[in-house]
Structure formats: structure tokens, C-alpha cells
Amino acid sequence: MIGDFSFLVFMAMAASGAVMMVSSRSPVASLMYLVMSLFAIAGLFVMLDAHFLAAVQVIVYAGAIMVLFLFVIMLLNLGHDAGPDLRGLVARATALLLGSGVFAAVVT
């Protein structure tokens, strides 16, 4: 039961992160959505008992590669002309809902 719910949560996080990464105007926000998607995929690997792949996913992709992407974005100075993507009532409500869900899952 909890495994099915966890799978649906990680699947929704990965899919929504991928869609938001493509549709985001700000390159920094796109990068953060990509990191969210990669962490969700690592969670799916943990559910499949592939702990080594999950660790490699987080360390190599979400850690090293994303830091390199962030340095390139900051060096090119691309994020100054687009409006903020991570602010607003819908984004805050979604973050609050997801954060409280993760908190409840950790507590239980």
C-alpha cells in the first residue's frame, strides 16, 4: 500500500519536474526542476532496491553535473531578463503541500 503511494509520488515528482524544466523561462529555475526530477528518479531506484544506482544518480548527476550546469549559467549571466518562476501563490501552495506530505511520510 505505502509502496504504491510512494511510487505514485515519485512518478508525479519526476514527470512534473520534467515538464516544468522544459516550460520554465528562467534557466536557473529549469536547473532546479531538473534536480527535483533527478532526485525523484533516485527515489524510484531505491524502491527497486537498486541503492547503488540511486547513490550514483544523486552524487554524479544531481551533484556534480548540476553544479557544472549552474556554473555555466552563472558565467553566461542568462538569468537576469526572465521573470521569477519560483514565486507566486500556486508555487507556494504546491511547495507547502509537498513539504507537508514529505514531513508526514518521514514522521510515520
C-alpha positions in Angstrom: 0.0 0.0 0.0 2.7 2.5 1.1 4.9 1.3 -1.8 2.2 2.1 -4.4 1.7 5.5 -2.9 5.4 6.2 -2.8 5.7 5.1 -6.4 2.9 7.5 -7.4 4.5 10.4 -5.5 8.0 9.8 -7.1 6.4 9.3 -10.5 4.5 12.6 -10.2 7.5 14.5 -9.0 9.7 13.2 -11.9 7.1 13.9 -14.5 6.1 17.3 -13.2 9.8 18.3 -12.7 10.5 17.3 -16.3 7.5 19.3 -17.7 8.3 22.3 -15.6 12.0 22.2 -16.6 11.1 22.4 -20.3 8.4 25.0 -19.8 10.3 27.3 -17.4 11.6 30.7 -18.7 14.4 31.0 -16.2 17.5 28.8 -16.8 18.2 28.6 -13.0 14.6 27.5 -12.3 14.9 24.9 -15.1 18.0 23.6 -13.4 16.2 23.3 -10.1 13.3 21.5 -11.7 15.8 19.1 -13.3 17.4 18.4 -9.9 14.0 17.7 -8.5 13.3 15.2 -11.3 16.7 13.5 -10.8 16.0 13.1 -7.1 12.6 11.6 -7.8 14.3 9.1 -10.2 16.7 8.2 -7.4 13.8 7.6 -5.2 12.4 5.2 -7.8 15.7 3.4 -7.9 15.6 3.0 -4.1 12.1 1.5 -4.4 13.5 -1.0 -6.9 16.2 -2.0 -4.3 18.9 -0.5 -6.6 20.6 1.5 -3.9 23.9 1.9 -5.8 22.2 3.3 -8.8 20.3 5.7 -6.6 23.5 6.9 -4.9 25.2 7.3 -8.3 22.2 9.2 -9.6 22.4 11.7 -6.7 26.1 12.0 -6.4 27.1 12.1 -10.1 24.1 13.7 -11.8 22.3 15.8 -9.2 25.6 16.7 -7.5 28.4 17.1 -10.0 26.7 17.6 -13.3 24.2 20.1 -12.0 26.9 22.2 -10.3 28.7 22.4 -13.7 25.4 23.5 -15.3 24.9 26.1 -12.7 28.4 27.5 -13.1 27.9 27.7 -16.9 24.5 29.5 -16.4 26.1 31.9 -13.9 29.1 32.6 -16.1 26.9 33.3 -19.1 24.6 35.5 -17.0 21.4 34.2 -18.6 19.0 34.6 -15.7 18.6 38.3 -15.4 16.0 39.1 -18.1 13.3 36.5 -17.3 10.7 36.9 -14.6 10.8 34.9 -11.5 9.3 31.4 -11.9 9.6 30.1 -8.4 7.4 32.8 -6.8 3.7 33.1 -6.6 0.7 31.7 -4.8 0.4 28.5 -6.7 4.1 27.7 -6.3 4.0 28.4 -2.6 0.8 26.3 -2.1 2.4 23.4 -4.1 5.6 23.6 -2.0 3.6 23.7 1.2 1.5 20.7 0.2 4.5 18.6 -1.0 6.6 19.6 2.0 3.9 18.7 4.5 3.4 15.4 2.6 7.1 14.5 2.8 7.1 15.6 6.5 4.1 13.3 7.3 5.8 10.4 5.4 9.0 10.9 7.4 7.2 11.1 10.7 5.1 8.0 10.1 
